[in-house]
Structure formats: C-alpha cells, structure tokens
Amino acid sequence: MNLIIRNATVVNENKIFQSDILIKNGRIEKIAANIEVNYAIKELNAEGLHLIPGAIDDQVHFREPGLTHKANIYTESRAAVAGGVTSFMEMPNTKPPAFTQELLEAKYTIGKHKSLGNYSFFMGTSNDNYDEVMRCNEKRKDICGVKIFMGSSTGNLLVDSPLALDKIFGNSELLIATHCEDEKIIKENFAKLKAEKGTFQPADHPIIRNEDACFESSFRAIQYAKKYGSRLHILHISTEKELQLFTNLIPLKDKKITAEVCVHHLHFTSDDYERLGNLIKCNPAIKSPGNKAALWPALLDDRLDVIATDHAPHTWEEKNEPYEKAHAGLPLVQHPILLMLYYFKEGKISLEKIVEKMSHAVATCFQIEDRGFVREGNFADLVLVDLNQSFTVKKENILYKCGWSPLENFTFPASITHTIINGHIVYEKGVFNESNKGMRLKFNR
C-alpha cells in the first residue's frame, strides 16, 4: 500500500511538528508539509492526531509453542498491534525452551506465518547448552539476543553454574539480556517467612523476592560483563538499590551495560496487593512505593534506558490459585503506550521522552535496522494517537487470549486510532486488516 498521512502532529527525535508523511513500498518516502504526488494513492487525514513511531517491546512472553492454553503468537501480537506495539522480542521460556538453533528457528517460522507485528526471538540458555548458544554468533544480524535467567524460572532455564556464566559472557557476540534475582536469597527469605507465618499472602511476594535479591544478581551480572566487555542488558529493574549500578554519563549508543524498566513497576506498588492480590504477582516483584518513586527520575535522566512490558499472560484460574501456586506474570502488551500517555497527562513524562524510551532507545540499544524512528528510508511502523479521546479497559475490549488485565476498568485519557506496520494499516479504530504479516527484525551488528 502506498499512503499519505496528512496533517499529523509528529513526535520524533525530541521534536514535535506538523507534517505529511508519504509511505511507499512499506517505507517512509518523504516527510514534509503539503506533499504532492501525481499518482493514485490512499490518503489518511490525521488532523488532530499525534503520530509517533511504533513502540518496540524488548520483553514479551507469547507462550508458543507448548503453553498455548495461555496465549499464542497470533493472539498476543494482535493485542500488541491494537496498543501501538509494532515490534516485539519474545523470550525463550516456552515448552520446549528455545535451547537449540532448530527450536529457535521453529519459533521464527511461527512468527512469519502468524505474527501481525514485527518479531524477534531470544535464544535460551541453560547450564549445558553453551555450544548451541555460540551458534548465535554466526546469526548476530538475525537474532535479538541471548537470554539468561539468573534467577528462578521454569524447567532448567535457571543458569546458576559459574562456569556456564563465565563462558557465555566471555564468548557471546550478541547482546546478553538477563533476569536478575538471586536464587539463594529468595530461598532464604521464603524459608524464614514460612517459619514465621506458615501461610503466605500476595503482599509477601516482595518480601520473599526483595531488593537484595535483585541487587546481588544484577551486580554479579555486571561483574561478568565488565570482566569480558560483554554487551549486557538487564531486564525489568524494580528497585532503588539497583539504580546505583547504572550511568547516564555515556551516550546510549556507546553503553555496554543498559537497563530496562517495565510499565508495571512504574505504575503499581506493594500497596496494590490488597486490591489486586495475585493478579500483580510477577518476578521481579512489584515492591514498596519508594522503589517506584525512585524509578521515575532514573528513567527521565537516562540511567534506565528503555521501557518494556514483560507481557506474561496466565489463565484466570492460574492466577487465582493460593499464593504459592499462583503463576507469576502480568498481561500488559495492549496498553503500554496508553499507560505512559496517562503519566504524560499527569505531568510525569513528556511525549518526546515516551517516544524516546519506547521506540528510539530500543532501536539504538538493540541496533535494530531501519526501525524505531520517523525517518525517510525507515520502515513505516507508525502509530496515530488521539490525546483527547479516552479509552477504558473493559472485558470486551481485552484482546489477550487469557481474557483479563490488571488494568481492567482503568480509564486512559488517550486512545490508539491507527497502527501502521511496514506501511500497512493493520489496525484502524478497532478494526484489523490482517492481510499482511509482520517481518523478522534485522540488526546492524
């Protein structure tokens, strides 16, 4: 589809300006006022709307293969698209985990045929699949990164062998993304609290998975990365204590160690367990209000580099088990832009900073080819937002396969009107055009 978007208020690279956008063969051909063409073309009037680059979510769990009773790549990419997330990077803790190149490529095949958004998949690590992980070095332009669970996870995804960690950090040429929680500290906290209380409540989650567990594991990952000069990206920072580990004195493009913050750690606090219980149980835990208060300035001053969701759906039944059995994770990928726009209206963050942290910085951090910016020559991954039309999360408009959201009944002060991916209008005012699928992300490495 060739397309002109007329009269848009563009938010891009720390500027806000009025412009037309000409899209041709899936890419942005021209950015200028009053573009004229001498051939037939579809026009979209964006007067009164803001145009931003599509969000790139660097951490999602879409559950396919093997856990598709919770979610799958089609349903969750569809929800993402409705929320203005045009590209995603999905984690390896599926069933079976993506521990071999063949299993990893099988996920890319599913993405090619089913994903409405652009996609990439992380390679999984265990204590004993080093050789398979190293095969990623030959595919560094085609794979977003290597994922290490340095804290408890399902199956044998926990990598706790110092030898395995040393070898991976020492030899991976790809970005290494880590989940950092110290297993020993978590187990000690659990045993101590169990002896004291006998039974647990959801509000005990941040006591068991506390600030020290996060800090010690993040500190250890950084020690490995500094030892070898590895490219390390620490996921879902949730504590004030960890912030001392990161700097804003180096431009993002030159950073070897970067950090992600997730929308739920910017929005919820431990006070919300009383209202939402296990629905906000996740790893790392949502913690005390002081941690949330510290994350915001660190995001704004660039100690925290990108915003993501860690979208992790579970069924309603799995979330409503007693605390010890309730699954950890929140479905969030449909609403991250809207949630940040809520905080824009609250005066916490600018439109330019939202775009930087959800699009530009992710593209820079992962060296994504031709995406994340509204630039001539880039793929046309664009979102139109109405800042004057509210949107309330209701059961009937939740698109996740699990059918629920911790944000249900929350009213955002803005709405997503259009999502354009590779020049194709996939989503328009609640209606999907699924005739085109997303593309595999490429990386400039």
Order of alpha helices (4+ residues) and beta strands (2+ residues): beta-beta-beta-beta-beta-beta-alpha-beta-alpha-beta-beta-alpha-beta-alpha-beta-alpha-alpha-alpha-beta-beta-alpha-alpha-alpha-beta-alpha-alpha-alpha-alpha-beta-beta-beta-beta-beta-beta
